[in-house]
Amino acid sequence: SVLCSAILSSYLLGERLNLLGKLGCMLSLVGSTVMVIHAPEDEEVTTLDEMSSKLKEPGFLTYAAILLAVCFLLIFYLAPRYGQSNILIYLTICSVIGAFSVSSVKGLGIAIKGFFAGQPVLQHPLTWILVITLVASITTQINYLNKSLDIFNTSLVFPIYYVLFTTIVITTSIILFKEWVTMTVVDIIGTVCGFLTIILGVFLLHAFKDMDVGLGNLPQVLQGGQQAPVTRDDKNILIEVDNSSIAPEDKPKVFMIYT
């Protein structure tokens, strides 16, 4: 997702992806691979009754209530005020809602397998609760993800969204299925290191996205003889034009009239 979105936005949308951005994408892939290798195994849940009992546990209910409170705070208070200028607002909403969509998909997968096995899953109330939750969460995610893509750089949106979404999903999986109980110390360290590698890759992609650093001018940039020019290609940044040949007295003046 991180690599494909960055490359496609570079070719199809004309958004620049410098050398450091490409390295950031590769680090994200490496971190993802390390996380998958050391990922905990899912606890086997085969029926909707087992899924229902896990969803009713006090720990998960408290966690879900906290996520809903954070989501409402972001949607109704922070998004109208800071959503247009802060990339984390809309993406955090998508990531928090993603915890409910992933849990719903997990439950509906169990329901679909039970349906083909002849179980009366359509009469189970949890099935329809999961369907409603999935539709509402996916709709909200698509809405705010599109808002973020309309404002910010595509090659920047997807890596940050990937990190936030992965964090929420891992936390949800830990609380709902208690996966970390069966993990060894090596797997825990590997998972944490993989996640930190992803964060490092996203940092490279974000912090130096405006610098024109490539293989062609890399020796000059490293030697300090040439400063890497800054390119501003975000959708929310206006191009600044500085014409020093115009004398101060010849520059247009702006008068403000108060009534």
C-alpha angles and dihedrals in degrees: 000000000000095000097042095046092048094048096042093047088051094053102031103032099032093239113152121243112187129197094271090051091053090049089050090054091050092049089052090054092047091050091048091052092050091049092050092049092052097033117133119250118253117252107246111256113173107165137047090239090060090046091049092052091052093048090052095055113119093235094057094041090054091047092049091049091052091050092050091049091050091047094051090047091052096044101044103030115019101032097059091048106036107011094098094054106029117064093199096065100068094034092051089053090052092047096048092048087048090070089066095043093052092048090048092050090051091052094044090051088057090047093051092051089048091050093056089045090059098254119146094246094146090065092051111099092214090067094062093040089056092047092052092045092049094049093047094046096046092047091052092046093051092047097053095036090056090048090053092048091051091057109030138046113283094220087055099043099057099049093049091045089049093055095046094044093047091050093052094044093050091049092048091049091050093052098039101041100018091227097163092065091077096041123109124229090255092054092048092051091045092051093049092046091049091051092048089051089055091050090050090052092050090048091055090048093049106035098051101029093116095053119097097225119157141147090267098059098026096104092053092047092050093047091051092232094116126034114223108249118240119239120197110201103146115126092236098050121089119217110255116219118196116187107182093179091078112091117233092244091051095052116105115263127220120216123196118208118203121199 
